[in-house]
Structures are given as C-alpha cells and as structure tokens.
Amino acid sequence: MNTTRFLSITLLSLLGACGGGGGGDEASPFDDVPVTTTDFVFSLSAQQVIDGTPANDSSGTATFQTRARGTLEVFASGTLVLRDIDATRVDIHFGFAGETGPVILALQQQDPMTWAIPANTEIDIDELRLLEQTALYVRVSSPQGVIRGQILPAGWGIVMFDLSGESVVPEVLTGATGRGGLTLQAAAPDGRHTYHLRVTTNNLADAIGGSLADAYAGANGNERLSLMRSLAAPSVWGTGDVNDLNFEPFLTVSGLEPLGAGQLHVVIRSAANPEGEIRGQIVPDGVEALAVPLSTDQVVTGVPVVAPGSATAMVTYNEFTGDIAINLHTDIQNAISVSLHEAPAGQDGVLLLSLFRDFSVPGLWSLPVTTLTTQQQAALASDNLYLQLTTVDYPNGALRGQIIQPAAGVGAN
C-alpha cells in the first residue's frame, strides 16, 4: 500500500468502527515507525445528492486528519461544520459519486452545527483502499432535506450531471430520469487518469444498456465505452468497477481533452428506445451547456404573425479557451439560414457566425467548435449574443433566441 497516497485521502478514517486504544507502558510494534499526518478539506452541498430531497440552501465544510504508522495502524479525527441546516444525522456511506450505498460510520454531534468523527476511529487496509478509490461519501439528513459530499483524495475532481429524454437526439418523451457522477484523478504522472463513473436511473425498468459517448450537447457521437449494470443495484450503471473494485478505468490525454471541453455524455438505452431513452452531458467547471429556445416574440424586425415552427439550440461554451459549439434542432423544413449575432435583447445586431445545415439529421444546424474573439466572449458574458433562424418569408428572422447566462452558482460542478 502506498502510504502517501492513502493519507491524502484522509477521510479514510470515517470507515472504521470506533476502536479503543491499548494502554499502559506496553511497547507497540509500531513504536519505531514514524507517524504521518494528512489534512483534508471537502465541501457538502445539494448538488451531489442522489436520494432524498436536496437542501438547496444548505452546505457544509469538513476538515479531517489521518494519523498513520505504516499502513496497518491508522486513526482519524475531524469535524464537519454545517450551515443553514438542522441535521438529525450525519453518516459516512459506501458509494461512488452518482450512486447510493450503505452506512459505514455515524458521526457524533458536538453542537447544533458541528459533527465529529468518533474518538479513536481506526480503519483497516481494505477500508483504506475504498478511500483511495473515492468510494465513500458523507450524507447529512435534516428536515430541510439532504446534502452530500464525496470524499476525494488530493488531486481528484468531481462532475455531477442529470439525464433526461429531452437531452436525447432526437428528443424522447419519457418519464425516466437519471443522475450521474464522475470522479477523476486530475494529476497522473504516468498519463493514466483513473476515473469512476456511476449513473442512477429512475422510472426506467426496461433499460438494456448504457454508454459513454463523444459529442457536444445536441448531437450524437461515437461510443467510447459500454457501461455495465450493477449486479447489486439494477438501477445503477457504471464503469467496469461497478461490479469489480479491482478494475481501474482510466483516461489518457486523448480522452481527457473532450471531457474538459464538455464533449462527453452518457446515454442509457431501453427496449422501447434502443438508441437512447435518457442522456446526460458531462460538463466540468468552466464549461457551460446552455439550452436556448428560439421564438417569434424575440424577433425585432418583421415579426411573424404565426410562428412557422419551433427551434431549440444547445450551446456549449468553454470559458477557459473561448471555444463555442452549437447544435440547433428545428421542425422548420424551409429554413434558409441560422446564424449567431451580437446585440442585446430587443435590438438587431451584426452577423458573427453562420451555422451549417447537417443533411444527415433532419432539422439540424451546427456550428463546429469555433474560438470567439475577446469582444465576442465579453458579449456572451453580457447576454448580448443571439441566434436567428430565417426563412424565405421572413428574411429578417422567423425565430430568435437570446443566449442567457445562468444565474451565479447555477450549474456549477
């Protein structure tokens, strides 16, 4: 066992049963082994919740410390400080991001907003391994709802995402939904970035398969790998470790780049919809996937009396690189152009970029990945970019949709 790696996890300790210490003057076989300590801080929020009602206005921060002599004598201590939540219980669970699991350890309440790991909590080598694999999380229950925080080693990140029929191309009308999570080892000297992917589905009894695929929101792409159904929980799908914790999936740089660009998504297929019943885009921090509905009431000049049809665009924007990709779907078969313009709502603006009709998919217009200029990026941030669809009858715009940024904190991962 790599002690240094294990210690960076720190929440390990949360797994064990309360243990007692020995005592007296009896010598320990670990007396000559130096003690290594590691601090770890993580946050809890409603965003990671899979089961229960999310407490959207509540949060928490945990600070833990592990003390280890080698890999066979490990203890932990630490506290969790909550905000705007009246916790009734706080537990450590087994489970990766995107799934639920059984309770491993209950934390003890110190005061109304503070909970702590029981004194002298000790864990064994198997429990260390669970922490190394990001397989533990903290769940807080309260009358306001639930918040949760995945326990991640240093150098790991997490992305949560929703799945729905609306995100499938073409859209599927279904009552099924899903919630997924991906944890990723960002720092990997050998170029092999270990990751864990889980999706929990709801109201989808006839699921037949799932996959991780490569395409921006609003378009279909190539499958990168097939997901496996959990033998223990049929509503859970994931990478190969969903049934074998000895399996470690990894991404190389070629897989990391599309993930960082918001280009990867998960599709769960069913007997009724074998091409996909629900889908979810994996959108990391710094990337936005915005749904932009177009309508006649946003058109400024020559407003159509009756809407000639409908259209919705998926806009993916990377704030780090300034890259933008757009996929627009419309039922207007006689559309002659779709374009991106700069102007605030209520004003006509200059044309910046034209989308291309994809004749392989009816009604699809696309803008391949394009880097916006500094001025265009500023316009996007100020809600001053819009999409416009024209027809022969309405050359100044049959439909228009302003690209509106989400409110602060919405959609952050």
VEXPA-826329 format. One record per residue (C-alpha): chain; x, y, z. Coordinates in nm, 2 decimals. Layout:
N
+-----+--------+--------+--------+
| mol |      X |      Y |      Z |
+-----+--------+--------+--------+
|   A |      X |      Y |      Z |
...
+-----+--------+--------+--------+
//
This chain:
413
+-----+--------+--------+--------+
| mol |      X |      Y |      Z |
+-----+--------+--------+--------+
|   A |   0.00 |   0.00 |   0.00 |
|   A |   0.13 |   0.34 |  -0.09 |
|   A |   0.11 |   0.52 |   0.24 |
|   A |   0.15 |   0.87 |   0.10 |
|   A |  -0.13 |   0.82 |  -0.15 |
|   A |  -0.36 |   0.68 |   0.11 |
|   A |  -0.30 |   0.96 |   0.35 |
|   A |  -0.40 |   1.22 |   0.10 |
|   A |  -0.75 |   1.07 |   0.13 |
|   A |  -0.78 |   1.14 |   0.50 |
|   A |  -1.15 |   1.06 |   0.51 |
|   A |  -1.05 |   0.70 |   0.54 |
|   A |  -1.09 |   0.70 |   0.90 |
|   A |  -1.45 |   0.76 |   0.85 |
|   A |  -1.49 |   0.40 |   0.75 |
|   A |  -1.39 |   0.22 |   1.06 |
|   A |  -1.57 |   0.12 |   1.37 |
|   A |  -1.49 |   0.30 |   1.69 |
|   A |  -1.19 |   0.14 |   1.83 |
|   A |  -1.01 |   0.16 |   2.16 |
|   A |  -0.65 |   0.22 |   2.22 |
|   A |  -0.43 |  -0.01 |   2.42 |
|   A |  -0.26 |   0.14 |   2.70 |
|   A |  -0.01 |   0.12 |   2.97 |
|   A |   0.36 |   0.10 |   2.91 |
|   A |   0.35 |  -0.20 |   2.68 |
|   A |   0.57 |  -0.15 |   2.38 |
|   A |   0.40 |  -0.13 |   2.03 |
|   A |   0.54 |  -0.29 |   1.72 |
|   A |   0.49 |   0.04 |   1.55 |
|   A |   0.70 |   0.25 |   1.80 |
|   A |   0.98 |   0.28 |   1.56 |
|   A |   0.76 |   0.37 |   1.26 |
|   A |   0.72 |   0.75 |   1.22 |
|   A |   0.37 |   0.90 |   1.23 |
|   A |   0.25 |   1.06 |   0.91 |
|   A |  -0.05 |   1.30 |   0.92 |
|   A |  -0.25 |   1.44 |   0.64 |
|   A |  -0.52 |   1.71 |   0.64 |
|   A |  -0.81 |   1.70 |   0.40 |
|   A |  -1.09 |   1.96 |   0.35 |
|   A |  -1.41 |   1.89 |   0.14 |
|   A |  -1.75 |   2.05 |   0.09 |
|   A |  -2.10 |   1.93 |   0.11 |
|   A |  -2.39 |   2.06 |  -0.10 |
|   A |  -2.73 |   1.97 |  -0.25 |
|   A |  -2.57 |   1.91 |  -0.59 |
|   A |  -2.42 |   1.57 |  -0.51 |
|   A |  -2.75 |   1.43 |  -0.37 |
|   A |  -2.88 |   1.12 |  -0.53 |
|   A |  -3.16 |   1.01 |  -0.29 |
|   A |  -3.39 |   1.23 |  -0.09 |
|   A |  -3.49 |   1.60 |  -0.13 |
|   A |  -3.19 |   1.83 |  -0.18 |
|   A |  -3.15 |   2.10 |   0.08 |
|   A |  -3.06 |   2.36 |  -0.18 |
|   A |  -2.98 |   2.65 |   0.06 |
|   A |  -2.76 |   2.44 |   0.29 |
|   A |  -2.40 |   2.35 |   0.29 |
|   A |  -2.11 |   2.22 |   0.49 |
|   A |  -1.73 |   2.20 |   0.52 |
|   A |  -1.54 |   1.91 |   0.67 |
|   A |  -1.18 |   1.91 |   0.79 |
|   A |  -1.03 |   1.58 |   0.88 |
|   A |  -0.69 |   1.45 |   0.97 |
|   A |  -0.54 |   1.10 |   0.94 |
|   A |  -0.25 |   0.98 |   1.16 |
|   A |  -0.08 |   0.67 |   1.03 |
|   A |   0.20 |   0.44 |   1.13 |
|   A |   0.27 |   0.24 |   0.82 |
|   A |  -0.04 |   0.11 |   0.66 |
|   A |  -0.17 |  -0.12 |   0.94 |
|   A |  -0.23 |   0.13 |   1.22 |
|   A |  -0.44 |   0.43 |   1.10 |
|   A |  -0.65 |   0.67 |   1.31 |
|   A |  -0.85 |   0.97 |   1.21 |
|   A |  -1.01 |   1.27 |   1.37 |
|   A |  -1.21 |   1.57 |   1.23 |
|   A |  -1.51 |   1.78 |   1.23 |
|   A |  -1.79 |   1.88 |   0.99 |
|   A |  -1.94 |   2.23 |   1.02 |
|   A |  -2.28 |   2.29 |   0.87 |
|   A |  -2.46 |   2.60 |   0.75 |
|   A |  -2.84 |   2.66 |   0.73 |
|   A |  -2.94 |   2.31 |   0.81 |
|   A |  -3.08 |   2.13 |   1.12 |
|   A |  -2.91 |   1.80 |   1.09 |
|   A |  -3.07 |   1.50 |   1.25 |
|   A |  -2.79 |   1.26 |   1.15 |
|   A |  -2.46 |   1.26 |   0.96 |
|   A |  -2.32 |   0.93 |   0.82 |
|   A |  -2.03 |   0.81 |   0.61 |
|   A |  -2.16 |   0.58 |   0.33 |
|   A |  -2.00 |   0.34 |   0.08 |
|   A |  -2.07 |   0.46 |  -0.27 |
|   A |  -1.92 |   0.64 |  -0.56 |
|   A |  -2.05 |   0.98 |  -0.69 |
|   A |  -2.37 |   0.91 |  -0.87 |
|   A |  -2.49 |   0.62 |  -0.66 |
|   A |  -2.60 |   0.54 |  -0.30 |
|   A |  -2.47 |   0.29 |  -0.06 |
|   A |  -2.49 |   0.16 |   0.30 |
|   A |  -2.38 |   0.34 |   0.61 |
|   A |  -2.02 |   0.28 |   0.72 |
|   A |  -1.99 |   0.51 |   1.02 |
|   A |  -2.21 |   0.76 |   1.21 |
|   A |  -2.06 |   1.09 |   1.31 |
|   A |  -2.13 |   1.23 |   1.66 |
|   A |  -2.30 |   1.57 |   1.72 |
|   A |  -2.09 |   1.82 |   1.91 |
|   A |  -2.32 |   2.12 |   1.89 |
|   A |  -2.62 |   2.22 |   1.66 |
|   A |  -2.39 |   2.28 |   1.36 |
|   A |  -2.08 |   2.07 |   1.44 |
|   A |  -2.04 |   1.69 |   1.40 |
|   A |  -1.72 |   1.49 |   1.45 |
|   A |  -1.56 |   1.15 |   1.38 |
|   A |  -1.58 |   0.94 |   1.70 |
|   A |  -1.26 |   0.94 |   1.90 |
|   A |  -1.00 |   0.67 |   1.82 |
|   A |  -1.16 |   0.57 |   1.50 |
|   A |  -0.94 |   0.31 |   1.34 |
|   A |  -0.96 |   0.15 |   0.99 |
|   A |  -0.80 |  -0.15 |   0.82 |
|   A |  -0.63 |  -0.19 |   0.49 |
|   A |  -0.95 |  -0.27 |   0.30 |
|   A |  -1.11 |   0.04 |   0.42 |
|   A |  -0.80 |   0.24 |   0.31 |
|   A |  -0.85 |   0.10 |  -0.04 |
|   A |  -1.21 |   0.22 |  -0.05 |
|   A |  -1.09 |   0.57 |   0.02 |
|   A |  -0.82 |   0.55 |  -0.24 |
|   A |  -1.09 |   0.47 |  -0.49 |
|   A |  -1.31 |   0.76 |  -0.40 |
|   A |  -1.58 |   0.51 |  -0.28 |
|   A |  -1.70 |   0.69 |   0.03 |
|   A |  -1.93 |   1.00 |   0.09 |
|   A |  -2.08 |   1.19 |   0.37 |
|   A |  -2.46 |   1.24 |   0.38 |
|   A |  -2.64 |   1.48 |   0.61 |
|   A |  -3.01 |   1.43 |   0.68 |
|   A |  -3.24 |   1.71 |   0.81 |
|   A |  -3.60 |   1.84 |   0.80 |
|   A |  -3.48 |   2.09 |   0.52 |
|   A |  -3.36 |   1.80 |   0.31 |
|   A |  -3.02 |   1.63 |   0.23 |
|   A |  -2.67 |   1.75 |   0.15 |
|   A |  -2.38 |   1.52 |   0.05 |
|   A |  -2.01 |   1.54 |  -0.01 |
|   A |  -1.79 |   1.28 |  -0.19 |
|   A |  -1.47 |   1.21 |  -0.01 |
|   A |  -1.19 |   1.26 |  -0.27 |
|   A |  -0.81 |   1.22 |  -0.24 |
|   A |  -0.60 |   1.52 |  -0.31 |
|   A |  -0.58 |   1.58 |  -0.69 |
|   A |  -0.92 |   1.44 |  -0.77 |
|   A |  -1.22 |   1.63 |  -0.91 |
|   A |  -1.59 |   1.56 |  -0.94 |
|   A |  -1.86 |   1.64 |  -1.20 |
|   A |  -2.23 |   1.57 |  -1.14 |
|   A |  -2.49 |   1.56 |  -1.42 |
|   A |  -2.86 |   1.50 |  -1.49 |
|   A |  -3.00 |   1.26 |  -1.76 |
|   A |  -3.34 |   1.31 |  -1.93 |
|   A |  -3.52 |   1.23 |  -2.25 |
|   A |  -3.50 |   1.59 |  -2.35 |
|   A |  -3.13 |   1.56 |  -2.40 |
|   A |  -3.15 |   1.27 |  -2.64 |
|   A |  -3.11 |   1.34 |  -3.01 |
|   A |  -3.38 |   1.33 |  -3.13 |
|   A |  -3.57 |   1.41 |  -2.81 |
|   A |  -3.76 |   1.12 |  -2.64 |
|   A |  -4.08 |   1.18 |  -2.44 |
|   A |  -4.03 |   0.97 |  -2.12 |
|   A |  -4.09 |   0.98 |  -1.75 |
|   A |  -3.74 |   0.83 |  -1.69 |
|   A |  -3.46 |   1.04 |  -1.54 |
|   A |  -3.12 |   0.99 |  -1.41 |
|   A |  -2.84 |   1.14 |  -1.20 |
|   A |  -2.48 |   1.07 |  -1.26 |
|   A |  -2.14 |   1.15 |  -1.11 |
|   A |  -1.78 |   1.12 |  -1.24 |
|   A |  -1.47 |   1.14 |  -1.03 |
|   A |  -1.14 |   1.19 |  -1.20 |
|   A |  -0.77 |   1.18 |  -1.09 |
|   A |  -0.65 |   1.51 |  -1.24 |
|   A |  -0.28 |   1.46 |  -1.15 |
|   A |  -0.14 |   1.15 |  -1.32 |
|   A |   0.24 |   1.14 |  -1.38 |
|   A |   0.21 |   0.83 |  -1.59 |
|   A |  -0.06 |   0.98 |  -1.81 |
|   A |  -0.33 |   0.74 |  -1.69 |
|   A |  -0.60 |   0.93 |  -1.53 |
|   A |  -0.81 |   0.70 |  -1.32 |
|   A |  -1.18 |   0.78 |  -1.31 |
|   A |  -1.51 |   0.63 |  -1.17 |
|   A |  -1.85 |   0.68 |  -1.34 |
|   A |  -2.19 |   0.60 |  -1.20 |
|   A |  -2.54 |   0.67 |  -1.31 |
|   A |  -2.86 |   0.60 |  -1.11 |
|   A |  -3.17 |   0.59 |  -1.32 |
|   A |  -3.53 |   0.64 |  -1.21 |
|   A |  -3.85 |   0.50 |  -1.37 |
|   A |  -3.65 |   0.31 |  -1.63 |
|   A |  -3.74 |  -0.06 |  -1.57 |
|   A |  -3.66 |  -0.18 |  -1.93 |
|   A |  -3.30 |  -0.04 |  -1.96 |
|   A |  -3.09 |  -0.26 |  -2.18 |
|   A |  -2.75 |  -0.08 |  -2.19 |
|   A |  -2.55 |   0.23 |  -2.15 |
|   A |  -2.25 |   0.40 |  -2.29 |
|   A |  -2.01 |   0.69 |  -2.26 |
|   A |  -2.00 |   0.87 |  -2.60 |
|   A |  -1.82 |   1.16 |  -2.76 |
|   A |  -2.03 |   1.45 |  -2.89 |
|   A |  -2.14 |   1.80 |  -2.78 |
|   A |  -2.48 |   1.86 |  -2.64 |
|   A |  -2.74 |   1.84 |  -2.92 |
|   A |  -2.55 |   1.60 |  -3.14 |
|   A |  -2.48 |   1.22 |  -3.15 |
|   A |  -2.13 |   1.08 |  -3.15 |
|   A |  -1.92 |   0.77 |  -3.12 |
|   A |  -1.93 |   0.54 |  -2.83 |
|   A |  -1.61 |   0.54 |  -2.62 |
|   A |  -1.71 |   0.25 |  -2.39 |
|   A |  -2.00 |   0.05 |  -2.28 |
|   A |  -2.13 |   0.08 |  -1.92 |
|   A |  -2.22 |  -0.21 |  -1.71 |
|   A |  -2.53 |  -0.26 |  -1.49 |
|   A |  -2.46 |  -0.31 |  -1.12 |
|   A |  -2.55 |  -0.66 |  -1.01 |
|   A |  -2.63 |  -0.53 |  -0.66 |
|   A |  -2.84 |  -0.24 |  -0.78 |
|   A |  -3.01 |  -0.28 |  -1.12 |
|   A |  -3.08 |   0.09 |  -1.15 |
|   A |  -2.71 |   0.18 |  -1.13 |
|   A |  -2.48 |   0.18 |  -1.44 |
|   A |  -2.11 |   0.24 |  -1.44 |
|   A |  -1.76 |   0.17 |  -1.55 |
|   A |  -1.62 |  -0.18 |  -1.50 |
|   A |  -1.56 |  -0.13 |  -1.13 |
|   A |  -1.93 |  -0.12 |  -1.07 |
|   A |  -1.91 |  -0.50 |  -1.01 |
|   A |  -1.53 |  -0.54 |  -0.96 |
|   A |  -1.34 |  -0.29 |  -0.74 |
|   A |  -1.01 |  -0.44 |  -0.86 |
|   A |  -1.09 |  -0.29 |  -1.20 |
|   A |  -0.95 |   0.07 |  -1.25 |
|   A |  -1.07 |   0.25 |  -1.56 |
|   A |  -0.85 |   0.53 |  -1.69 |
|   A |  -0.85 |   0.81 |  -1.94 |
|   A |  -0.54 |   0.91 |  -2.14 |
|   A |  -0.49 |   1.27 |  -2.27 |
|   A |  -0.69 |   1.18 |  -2.58 |
|   A |  -0.99 |   1.11 |  -2.35 |
|   A |  -0.92 |   1.39 |  -2.11 |
|   A |  -0.94 |   1.67 |  -2.38 |
|   A |  -1.30 |   1.60 |  -2.48 |
|   A |  -1.40 |   1.57 |  -2.12 |
|   A |  -1.25 |   1.91 |  -2.04 |
|   A |  -1.44 |   2.05 |  -2.34 |
|   A |  -1.78 |   1.92 |  -2.22 |
|   A |  -1.79 |   1.69 |  -2.52 |
|   A |  -1.86 |   1.36 |  -2.34 |
|   A |  -2.20 |   1.23 |  -2.25 |
|   A |  -2.38 |   0.93 |  -2.11 |
|   A |  -2.67 |   0.75 |  -2.28 |
|   A |  -2.89 |   0.49 |  -2.12 |
|   A |  -3.08 |   0.28 |  -2.37 |
|   A |  -3.41 |   0.09 |  -2.32 |
|   A |  -3.61 |  -0.17 |  -2.51 |
|   A |  -3.86 |   0.10 |  -2.61 |
|   A |  -3.58 |   0.34 |  -2.72 |
|   A |  -3.27 |   0.13 |  -2.82 |
|   A |  -3.09 |   0.44 |  -2.94 |
|   A |  -3.12 |   0.61 |  -2.61 |
|   A |  -3.40 |   0.69 |  -2.36 |
|   A |  -3.21 |   0.93 |  -2.14 |
|   A |  -2.89 |   1.12 |  -2.18 |
|   A |  -2.67 |   1.35 |  -1.98 |
|   A |  -2.39 |   1.58 |  -2.08 |
|   A |  -2.08 |   1.57 |  -1.85 |
|   A |  -2.00 |   1.94 |  -1.82 |
|   A |  -1.70 |   2.03 |  -1.59 |
|   A |  -1.63 |   2.36 |  -1.42 |
|   A |  -1.56 |   2.64 |  -1.67 |
|   A |  -1.78 |   2.49 |  -1.94 |
|   A |  -2.15 |   2.57 |  -2.00 |
|   A |  -2.41 |   2.37 |  -2.19 |
|   A |  -2.70 |   2.61 |  -2.24 |
|   A |  -3.04 |   2.53 |  -2.38 |
|   A |  -3.16 |   2.82 |  -2.60 |
|   A |  -3.52 |   2.82 |  -2.71 |
|   A |  -3.60 |   3.03 |  -3.02 |
|   A |  -3.93 |   3.21 |  -3.05 |
|   A |  -4.11 |   3.47 |  -3.26 |
|   A |  -4.16 |   3.71 |  -2.97 |
|   A |  -3.79 |   3.77 |  -2.96 |
|   A |  -3.77 |   3.88 |  -3.33 |
|   A |  -3.73 |   4.26 |  -3.37 |
|   A |  -3.80 |   4.33 |  -3.73 |
|   A |  -4.08 |   4.18 |  -3.94 |
|   A |  -4.22 |   3.97 |  -3.66 |
|   A |  -4.42 |   3.67 |  -3.79 |
|   A |  -4.79 |   3.68 |  -3.71 |
|   A |  -4.79 |   3.30 |  -3.66 |
|   A |  -4.48 |   3.10 |  -3.56 |
|   A |  -4.37 |   2.90 |  -3.86 |
|   A |  -4.24 |   2.63 |  -3.63 |
|   A |  -4.01 |   2.58 |  -3.33 |
|   A |  -3.63 |   2.55 |  -3.27 |
|   A |  -3.40 |   2.49 |  -2.97 |
|   A |  -3.03 |   2.52 |  -2.97 |
|   A |  -2.77 |   2.36 |  -2.74 |
|   A |  -2.48 |   2.60 |  -2.69 |
|   A |  -2.15 |   2.46 |  -2.54 |
|   A |  -1.91 |   2.73 |  -2.43 |
|   A |  -1.56 |   2.69 |  -2.27 |
|   A |  -1.47 |   3.00 |  -2.07 |
|   A |  -1.11 |   2.89 |  -2.04 |
|   A |  -1.05 |   2.87 |  -2.42 |
|   A |  -1.33 |   3.08 |  -2.56 |
|   A |  -1.44 |   2.79 |  -2.77 |
|   A |  -1.81 |   2.76 |  -2.87 |
|   A |  -2.01 |   2.48 |  -3.04 |
|   A |  -2.37 |   2.50 |  -3.13 |
|   A |  -2.63 |   2.24 |  -3.24 |
|   A |  -2.98 |   2.37 |  -3.33 |
|   A |  -3.28 |   2.15 |  -3.40 |
|   A |  -3.59 |   2.28 |  -3.58 |
|   A |  -3.90 |   2.15 |  -3.74 |
|   A |  -3.90 |   2.43 |  -4.00 |
|   A |  -3.80 |   2.25 |  -4.31 |
|   A |  -3.78 |   2.56 |  -4.53 |
|   A |  -3.53 |   2.74 |  -4.31 |
|   A |  -3.26 |   2.91 |  -4.52 |
|   A |  -3.02 |   3.02 |  -4.26 |
|   A |  -2.93 |   3.00 |  -3.89 |
|   A |  -2.67 |   3.25 |  -3.76 |
|   A |  -2.51 |   3.39 |  -3.45 |
|   A |  -2.54 |   3.77 |  -3.40 |
|   A |  -2.43 |   4.03 |  -3.15 |
|   A |  -2.68 |   4.27 |  -2.99 |
|   A |  -2.88 |   4.29 |  -2.66 |
|   A |  -3.24 |   4.16 |  -2.65 |
|   A |  -3.48 |   4.39 |  -2.84 |
|   A |  -3.22 |   4.51 |  -3.09 |
|   A |  -3.09 |   4.37 |  -3.42 |
|   A |  -2.72 |   4.31 |  -3.44 |
|   A |  -2.44 |   4.22 |  -3.67 |
|   A |  -2.39 |   3.87 |  -3.80 |
|   A |  -2.09 |   3.70 |  -3.64 |
|   A |  -2.10 |   3.33 |  -3.75 |
|   A |  -2.32 |   3.11 |  -3.97 |
|   A |  -2.44 |   2.76 |  -3.87 |
|   A |  -2.43 |   2.48 |  -4.13 |
|   A |  -2.72 |   2.25 |  -4.22 |
|   A |  -2.65 |   1.89 |  -4.13 |
|   A |  -2.83 |   1.69 |  -4.40 |
|   A |  -2.77 |   1.36 |  -4.22 |
|   A |  -3.01 |   1.47 |  -3.94 |
|   A |  -3.34 |   1.64 |  -4.04 |
|   A |  -3.37 |   1.99 |  -3.89 |
|   A |  -3.01 |   2.00 |  -3.75 |
|   A |  -2.80 |   2.31 |  -3.80 |
|   A |  -2.45 |   2.31 |  -3.64 |
|   A |  -2.15 |   2.54 |  -3.57 |
|   A |  -1.84 |   2.33 |  -3.53 |
|   A |  -1.60 |   2.43 |  -3.24 |
|   A |  -1.50 |   2.79 |  -3.30 |
|   A |  -1.30 |   3.03 |  -3.09 |
|   A |  -1.47 |   3.35 |  -3.01 |
|   A |  -1.28 |   3.68 |  -3.01 |
|   A |  -1.22 |   3.86 |  -2.69 |
|   A |  -1.50 |   4.10 |  -2.78 |
|   A |  -1.74 |   3.82 |  -2.86 |
|   A |  -1.66 |   3.65 |  -2.53 |
|   A |  -1.75 |   3.97 |  -2.35 |
|   A |  -2.07 |   3.99 |  -2.54 |
|   A |  -2.17 |   3.64 |  -2.45 |
|   A |  -2.09 |   3.71 |  -2.08 |
|   A |  -2.32 |   4.01 |  -2.10 |
|   A |  -2.61 |   3.82 |  -2.27 |
|   A |  -2.55 |   4.01 |  -2.59 |
|   A |  -2.53 |   3.72 |  -2.83 |
|   A |  -2.83 |   3.57 |  -3.00 |
|   A |  -2.93 |   3.30 |  -3.26 |
|   A |  -3.16 |   3.38 |  -3.55 |
|   A |  -3.33 |   3.15 |  -3.80 |
|   A |  -3.46 |   3.29 |  -4.12 |
|   A |  -3.70 |   3.16 |  -4.40 |
|   A |  -3.79 |   3.29 |  -4.74 |
|   A |  -4.10 |   3.45 |  -4.59 |
|   A |  -3.91 |   3.60 |  -4.30 |
|   A |  -3.56 |   3.70 |  -4.41 |
|   A |  -3.51 |   3.93 |  -4.11 |
|   A |  -3.59 |   3.65 |  -3.87 |
|   A |  -3.86 |   3.39 |  -3.82 |
|   A |  -3.73 |   3.28 |  -3.48 |
|   A |  -3.47 |   3.43 |  -3.24 |
|   A |  -3.32 |   3.32 |  -2.91 |
|   A |  -3.10 |   3.52 |  -2.68 |
|   A |  -2.82 |   3.33 |  -2.52 |
|   A |  -2.87 |   3.40 |  -2.15 |
|   A |  -2.60 |   3.31 |  -1.89 |
|   A |  -2.72 |   3.10 |  -1.59 |
|   A |  -2.76 |   3.28 |  -1.26 |
|   A |  -2.45 |   3.27 |  -1.04 |
|   A |  -2.39 |   2.93 |  -0.88 |
|   A |  -2.64 |   2.75 |  -1.11 |
|   A |  -2.50 |   2.45 |  -1.28 |
|   A |  -2.16 |   2.47 |  -1.12 |
|   A |  -1.97 |   2.14 |  -1.06 |
+-----+--------+--------+--------+
//
